[in-house]
Structure formats: structure tokens, C-alpha cells
Amino acid sequence: MSTTTSPSRAAQHAVTLPHTRRAPSVARRVSERWLGATAPEDRVKDAVAIVSELVTNTVRHTSDGCTLTLTVDGGRLDIAVADHSEEFPELSRHSGGDEHGGFGMQVIRELGGQVRSVPMIGGKTVHVLIELRTERDPCEGG
């Protein structure tokens, strides 16, 4: 696990997760701890839910571990999950899901996430960008 801060005041935390059924639980705990000091409480809960969806999808649809990277910069959080599958998630479909899943991207969007997938050699990274400031956040501004 690592945390870095750049001169632009961006903070980043990355963790490599094994391909196990416990990976989503570990990812939730790591995210909640790290974001607890950075983001408004209601946004931490939303971010942790998004992390859980992304890592669960990796465990379900790939056969290898993944890397979770959280980057906070300028009031935004980029949640990135990189894996070794070149198969992209269905980003444009608004499905109702079924007993085996299909709700994840819809849930992410309902939480305010902007989703994009970036190909890389031997895999992909799925990014979800969320605003950390809420409309009722009195600290908003400069």
C-alpha cells in the first residue's frame, strides 16, 4: 500500500488486491480508512459503495488480482481499478439486472459517478470520478 502527495495537493493511495472473495471487503476497509480524513462522510459512504462494486466485478469477471487506486484532487475523487482482463464492462446499458448481477454501473451512476474504461496492454482500468463536495457542503469555495 502506498500514499503519495504531489505539489498540486493531490493525494493518492494504491493497494494491490488478490483474486479472492475477500478482496471487496478489504477494498472497502482500506478505502473507508483512507478517505475518512479526506472527504465528507456521506461521500465516503458513496465512494466505498463504488469501490465495492468495481472490485466485486473484478473478482466475478476476471481470474487475477487487481489494483485499486484512489486519487483525490481539486474536490474530486478518481476511483480506479486495474485488472488483467481485456473485456470491458458494459457502460452504456441501463439494465435492470437479474439474480446474477447487472446493477453495478447503474448504482455507480446513481451515486454520481462518471464511468470510463481505459485499455492497457494485457488489461484495462475502470475509472469512476465523483465530486467530493456536496451541494450542502458549507466548506465549498476557495
C-alpha angles and dihedrals in degrees: 000000000000140000124197135178124201129203089262087067092249114148123204135189125184132184132178113224126200121233097261136122087250094061095092091050092049090047091052093051094046092047095046092051096046097042094043091083095041112043140044111272096247091052091049089058091049092047092049090051090052092048089051093052094048096046092044089054090052092051091047099044106032137053100220140057126273141217120237116203123184117194123183116193132152096351093311133105122212111200109195127183116187121193140167098250120103090201111107124218117247101260102171101047118099098201128170089224126221138235089293097053136269097150099093103092091041090053091048092052092047088056089056098261123154106210129205135160122217120198120225133176106286096004147356144260121229112207127195117189119199133175113243095200116078125206089253093051106120091194092066114122133051 
